[in-house]
Amino acid sequence: MPDKLPIRMLHDRLLVSVDSDSGERRSSAGIVIPATATMGRRLSWARVEATGPNVRSVQAGDRVLFDPEDRAEVEVRGDDYILLRERDLNAVAAERIEDGQTGLYL
């Protein structure tokens, strides 16, 4: 039996990979904030790798904003991913989002 089987996401599930910029950050004044600093509840960005058939607002390749405390981690083919539901997302950043749908430019 091969160890690399195809994967199909079910229902409203998303498979995302977390952005690697989770290290230190800089404030708007230029102050370096170490990765170990506690800042309360901070949301994270991730890239969508796969979507289930009932996902309506997100496509593979989009960047999504989610709460890292509400996640299930999984290892697929040696890489770490996070499994989310579409309803657990807070925002989507994608090229296809039309003007007027959001006031933010990321």
GIJO-V537691 format. One record per backbone hydrogen bond with DSSP energy under -0.5 kcal/mol. CO is the residue of the C=O (numbers start at 1). NH is the residue of the N-H. If there is no record, write none. Layout:
{{CO & NH} {CO & NH}}
This chain:
{{3 & 5} {9 & 53} {10 & 13} {11 & 54} {12 & 86} {13 & 52} {14 & 16} {14 & 84} {15 & 49} {15 & 50} {16 & 82} {17 & 47} {25 & 33} {27 & 30} {31 & 27} {32 & 34} {33 & 25} {34 & 37} {37 & 39} {40 & 39} {40 & 42} {42 & 68} {44 & 66} {45 & 19} {46 & 64} {47 & 17} {48 & 61} {50 & 15} {52 & 55} {59 & 62} {62 & 48} {63 & 93} {64 & 46} {65 & 90} {65 & 91} {66 & 44} {66 & 68} {67 & 70} {69 & 71} {72 & 83} {74 & 76} {74 & 81} {76 & 79} {79 & 76} {81 & 74} {82 & 16} {82 & 84} {83 & 72} {84 & 14} {85 & 88} {86 & 89} {88 & 67} {91 & 65} {92 & 94} {93 & 63} {94 & 97} {98 & 101} {102 & 100}}
